[in-house]
Amino acid sequence: MSEWKPKRFWKNSLVVEAGNGFTVELDGRRVKTPAKAELIVPTQDMAEAIAAEWNAQDGQVDPGTMPMTRSANAAIDKVRHQHAEVSEMLAAYGDSDLLCYRADSPRELVQRQAEQWDPALDWAAETLNARLVSQSGVIHRPQNSEVIETLTKAVHALDSFQLAAFHDLVSLSGSLVLGFAAAKDWRKPDQIWQISRLDELWQEELWGVDEEAQKMSDVKRQAFLHAKRFFDFSG
């Protein structure tokens, strides 16, 4: 038996003010989250993007084509109620950040990591007041506890909508530093994504591109770019 999917029942989607934010109405009926909470978002730009997703539905409603709505639902139904736990989980990336674990050979890869990753660590030291130390090899070496505390406070300071986006920026890139770099416009998001994939791109140069791996990478890239867009719309 095929899974039942809701069908479009509305003619128009409209952004309206609601409380301290904005919501979307479908023929006058306010959109709710899967947990039946009111879908109230912090900015009009975010609400307009959500309304556009609902307005683009034709026939059956396809959540796969509604990333902005899904992210808002996650912020309201999940992150808002687990803010501290999510913040701690993401802050933990700082103690084992992708950018801090370097190859010891070949020389070309070592040089490429230094050229692309050192500037990001320098940016974090200057902008976030958090100097993470890199090393050769993959054996874990704890970072300075005061530096980690500084980064942890910065993560906790994000609101629920920002944190929902930041979760994907960090988890997809594997780097707390690159998550902040994307959020704070250090470089263009696509450039930051490419920096996070340095090792994979190196392997592709050596052994060629695996089609299945490339498809997965493309999906992750789109998710990363969406997360940046959602973060920007958060305020």
N, C-alpha and C positions, 0 to 999 in steps of 0.2 A: 504494500500500500504506500503510495507516495505521501510525503509529508505535507500537511496542510500549510499553505502560505496565505497571509492576509492580502486582500486585493485593495486597490486604490478605491476609496469611497468619497474622496473630497475633490472639489473643483479648484480651490485656491488655497495656497499657503501664505500666511501673512505674519510679519514680525510685529510684535507689540511689546510695550514696556510692561514689566512685571516686577514688583518689589524694587530691589536694587539692581535689577538687570533686565534681561529681555527673554521673551519666549516666542514660540511659533504656534500659531493657531491654524487649524485645518477647517475651513468653513466655520470659524468661530469656536471650535473645540481645541483646547490647549493640548499640545503634545505632552505625553508623560513618558517617563523612563520605564524600562522593563520591571523595575521594582515599584512602579506606580507613583513615583515622586514627580513633582512638577519639573519639567525640563526648563529651568531658568539658568541662563548663561550670562557671563559678566559683560559682554560687549555686543554692540549691534552688529559688528562685522561677523562675529561668530554665529549669531542668530540668523543673519542673512545667508550665510553659507549653509546652515542647516536647512533653512527654508528652501533653498535652491535644490538640495538633495531630495527633499520630499516632493517638490514640484516636478522633479525629473522622473519620478516613478511612473511607469506606464503599465497598467494591468496589475500584475502581482508585485507586491513590495519586496524588493531585494536588498536586505541589509548590507550585502557585500558591496553595494554601490553607494553606501552612505557612511563613509569613514568619519566625517565630522560629527554626525549624530552618534555613532558608536563611541567616539572619544568623550563626548559630553556625557553620555550615559555612564561611562566608566568613572568619570570624575565625580558624578553625583551619587551613584549607587555604591561604588566601591572605595575610591580613593578618599572621599570625604570622611568615611567612617573608619578608615585605616591609615590616616595620614602619617602618624608617627611610625608605624611599622613599615610603610612603603619608603618613607624618608630614610630610615635606618638601613634598609636593604640596599638602596641606591648609594648611600654614602659609603657603604662597605666596599664598593668598587674602587674607591680611592686608595685603599690599602693594597690592592693588587691590580692597579690600572694597566691596561693594555700597553700604554706608551712607555711603561717603566721596565718592561722585560724585553731585552734586546738579544738579537743573534750575536754569536761571537765569530761567525763566518757564514758565507764567504764575504770578502771585503766589500764587494759591491752592495750586498744587502745591508751590512753594517752601516755603510755610508748613507744609503738611502733612508734607513730608519732615523739616523741622526739628522739628516737634512729635513725630513718631514715631521718628525716627532719632537725634536728638541724645541722648535719654535712654539709648539703648543704648550709644552711644559713651562717655557719662559713666559708665555702669555698668562698662564695660570698663576705663576709666581707674582707677576706684576699686577694683574687685574683682581685676582682672588686672594692675594696674599698667602698663597699656598704653594710652596716649592716641594714638588715630589722628586725623588731621586731615582734615576734609572740605573739598571745593572745588566750585566750579561748573564744569560741563562734563565731558566724557568723556576728555579727554587725560590719559594716565597721569602722575601725579606721585609719585615714590617717597616712602614713609613713612620716618620716622626709623629707622635701622638698629638702634638699641638696642631700640626698641619691638618691631620685628619679631623680634629675637632673643628677647625675653621671651616673645612669643607662641609662637615656634617651640619653646622649651623646654617650654612648657605642653602643646603637642600631643604632643611626644615622650614626655612623662610618662604618657600614657594607655596602659593595657594593650591587648592585642590585641582583646579583646571591646569595650572602650570605643571603641577607634579604629575598629572596623568600624561601629559606630553613628554615631560622630562624622563619619565620611566622608559619610554620607547627610545628617546635619544640616547640614553645611557646603555640600555640593555642591547640595543641593536648594534651600537658601535663598540661595545665592550669597554668603554672608557668614561669615567666620570668627568675627566678633563674635557674630552671631546663633546660630552653632553652639554657642559657649561659653555664651551666654545660655540656650539651651534645656537644655544639659547641666547647668548649675548653677542651674536653676530661678529665673531672673530674673523671668519671667512664665510664665503657662500656655503650653504648647506651641502651642496653636491660636492664641493671640494673637501669638506670635512668628512663626508661619507667615503670618498676615495682614500683619504688619509687613514681612515679606520681599516681599510681593506688592503693596506700595503703588502702584508705578507701573502694574502691570497693572490694579489695581482702579480707578485713575484713568482709564485708557483705557476701561474698561468703562462707567464713568459717562458718558463723552463719547459713545461709539459703540455702546454696547450690548454684550451678552454673546454671544460666539461659542460655539456649542454644542460644537464639537470642542475648542476651546481650554479650555472649562470642564471637559470630561471629562478632558483631560490634567491640568489643575490639580487635579481631585479625586483622581486617581491619585497625584500627587506629594504632595498633602496627607496622604493615608493613609500613604504611605511615610515621610513626615517624622514623623508621630505614632508610627508603629511604631518608627522609629529611636530616638526619645526613650524609649519603653517598653523597648527592648532595652538602651539605655544604663543606665537605672535598674536593670534586672535584672542588670547586670554586676557590681554590688557597691556 
